[in-house]
Amino acid sequence: MIIGVPKEIKPSENRVGVKPAGVLEFTKRGHEVYVQSQAGWGSGFFDEDYIESGAKILPTIEDVYSKAEMIVKVKEPIEPEYDLITEGQLVFTYFHFASSEPLTHAMIKSGAVCLAYETVELADGSLPLLVPMSEVAGRMSIQAGAHYLEKPRGGKGILLGGVPGVQPAKVMILGGGVVGTHAAKMAAGMGADVTILDVNLNRLRQLEDIMPPNVRTLHSNALTIRELLPSFDLIIGAVLIHGAKAPKLITRDMLKDMQRGTVLVDVAVDQGGCIETCTPTTHDNPTFVIDDVLHYCVANMPGAVPYTSTSALTNATLPYALQLANKGWKQACIDNEALKLGLNVVNGKVVYKGVSEAFDLPYTEVDDIL
Ligand SMILES: NC(=O)c1ccc[n+]([C@@H]2O[C@H](COP(=O)([O-])OP(=O)(O)OC[C@H]3O[C@@H](n4cnc5c(N)ncnc54)[C@H](O)[C@@H]3O)[C@@H](O)[C@H]2O)c1
């Protein structure tokens, strides 16, 4: 198969869909890989690295799209890319269709086969191509929180781990899933006093078993959160209810009970946020202050650490991309149920229920097109 790896053109996006190590996996199986010049630059991979792994470098994004049978990238296509995608072309990337009607219509019109990372789903309901980014965001949330707790950044002026004879910072983590677990590990490793709240008791039992002694678990409910909030220095929002907007666990009126310089990091902001006052921010302007409480609500946190994020993402996507290249998308999806669930829009038809419901579009059963 001919595989194309374009350079991401979404602002501030430095990740790339395939690393040189991934190119080698394709080329040794007889596939051809075309990489746009400087596509990997933002993640620390240079054209020479790709050439060494057997890729051919093309100068423009148009060249890559016109040559490839399968495009492997990171972010959803944005407007300038819409017309580059051709009928029957396989596009394997994050799409997040339900949040963009123009993208959905453009992909229907293109006639392409759109296989979305975010809906590839294993039998246990887990989302293997979303997990790596949650791991990155969870760990980053503590890094960001520690930074903004410093006085010159607007925080309370407290060191996360404290020092001998001085108490460490108190960190509350709302949601003990992938983001919450990785946040807890980081915060605990830095010596903070950590509390994880979740509604899932089994999850809390598992966390209690695996976490160090400076992490405790609590059942999440409105009263507990309201009572505890004023004594915490850093609060991480990491809840998710699959397929729904995040519940607002911290409401506007609770801010006045918090101490000046408390830091809120709402990682769940991409699903609407679990803190009422959080609205999405960017890496260029990540924070704002309401009622003396500092809010950090960057919707694409992993974008700031492309060296790590590209590797984490491609470690997870490559095995699926190889199946698609080796068997063709139809056979690969017939053989692999998880991959089949990634199909969203195929040859002008919407085959993912959530997308058809989001925009009231006709729905075609995925098995009817296989
Ligand atoms: N901002 C970013 O850059 C970024 C990056 C990655 C993920 N995310 C987002 O982070 C959020 C968390 O993702 P995840 O992978 O950890 O999800 P997950 O499904 O692994 O974990 C979510 C947890 O929230 C818990 N939960 C649900 N309702 C709750 C409540 N009322 N109180 C406490 N806990 C509750 C669930 O039981 C679950 O354990 C998602 O919204 C995800 O999209 C954001």
The ligand as a Tripos MOL2 file, in Angstrom:
@<TRIPOS>MOLECULE
LIG
   44    48     1     0     0
SMALL
NO_CHARGES

@<TRIPOS>ATOM
      1 N1         -7.1970   18.4050   27.9510 N.am      1 LIG1
      2 C1         -6.5260   17.4560   27.3110 C.2       1 LIG1
      3 O1         -5.5590   17.7160   26.6140 O.2       1 LIG1
      4 C2         -6.9470   16.0190   27.4730 C.ar      1 LIG1
      5 C3         -6.1140   14.9700   27.0370 C.ar      1 LIG1
      6 C4         -6.5210   13.6560   27.2690 C.ar      1 LIG1
      7 C5         -7.7520   13.3980   27.8760 C.ar      1 LIG1
      8 N2         -8.5470   14.4530   28.2500 N.ar      1 LIG1
      9 C6         -9.8460   14.2680   28.9290 C.3       1 LIG1
     10 O2         -9.6550   13.8950   30.2820 O.3       1 LIG1
     11 C7        -10.8800   13.3110   30.7480 C.3       1 LIG1
     12 C8        -10.5870   12.0370   31.5300 C.3       1 LIG1
     13 O3        -10.1190   11.0540   30.6220 O.3       1 LIG1
     14 P1         -9.7120    9.5810   31.1030 P.3       1 LIG1
     15 O4         -9.0270    8.9460   29.9530 O.co2     1 LIG1
     16 O5         -9.0230    9.6190   32.4110 O.co2     1 LIG1
     17 O6        -11.1530    8.9120   31.3160 O.3       1 LIG1
     18 P2        -11.4650    7.5610   32.1060 P.3       1 LIG1
     19 O7        -12.7540    7.0510   31.5710 O.co2     1 LIG1
     20 O8        -10.2810    6.6770   32.1310 O.co2     1 LIG1
     21 O9        -11.6950    8.0700   33.6280 O.3       1 LIG1
     22 C9        -12.7550    8.8620   34.0020 C.3       1 LIG1
     23 C10       -13.0720    8.5670   35.4630 C.3       1 LIG1
     24 O10       -14.0420    9.5240   35.9030 O.3       1 LIG1
     25 C11       -14.8260    8.8530   36.8680 C.3       1 LIG1
     26 N3        -16.0290    9.6160   37.1660 N.ar      1 LIG1
     27 C12       -17.1940    9.7080   36.4690 C.ar      1 LIG1
     28 N4        -18.0750   10.5070   37.1200 N.ar      1 LIG1
     29 C13       -17.4300   10.9590   38.2280 C.ar      1 LIG1
     30 C14       -17.7880   11.8000   39.3210 C.ar      1 LIG1
     31 N5        -18.9920   12.3590   39.3830 N.pl3     1 LIG1
     32 N6        -16.8680   12.0230   40.2850 N.ar      1 LIG1
     33 C15       -15.6480   11.4780   40.2440 C.ar      1 LIG1
     34 N7        -15.2550   10.6460   39.2440 N.ar      1 LIG1
     35 C16       -16.1280   10.4000   38.2690 C.ar      1 LIG1
     36 C17       -15.0710    7.4910   36.2270 C.3       1 LIG1
     37 O11       -15.5500    6.5560   37.1500 O.3       1 LIG1
     38 C18       -13.6830    7.1780   35.6830 C.3       1 LIG1
     39 O12       -12.9190    6.4360   36.6170 O.3       1 LIG1
     40 C19       -11.7410   13.0990   29.4910 C.3       1 LIG1
     41 O13       -12.6560   14.1410   29.3680 O.3       1 LIG1
     42 C20       -10.7280   13.1850   28.3750 C.3       1 LIG1
     43 O14       -11.3080   13.5750   27.1460 O.3       1 LIG1
     44 C21        -8.1650   15.7410   28.0430 C.ar      1 LIG1
@<TRIPOS>BOND
     1     1     2 1
     2     2     3 2
     3     2     4 1
     4     4     5 ar
     5     4    44 ar
     6     5     6 ar
     7     6     7 ar
     8     7     8 ar
     9     8     9 1
    10     8    44 ar
    11     9    10 1
    12     9    42 1
    13    10    11 1
    14    11    12 1
    15    11    40 1
    16    12    13 1
    17    13    14 1
    18    14    15 2
    19    14    16 1
    20    14    17 1
    21    17    18 1
    22    18    19 2
    23    18    20 1
    24    18    21 1
    25    21    22 1
    26    22    23 1
    27    23    24 1
    28    23    38 1
    29    24    25 1
    30    25    26 1
    31    25    36 1
    32    26    27 ar
    33    26    35 ar
    34    27    28 ar
    35    28    29 ar
    36    29    30 ar
    37    29    35 ar
    38    30    31 1
    39    30    32 ar
    40    32    33 ar
    41    33    34 ar
    42    34    35 ar
    43    36    37 1
    44    36    38 1
    45    38    39 1
    46    40    41 1
    47    40    42 1
    48    42    43 1
@<TRIPOS>SUBSTRUCTURE
     1 LIG1         1 GROUP 0 **** ****
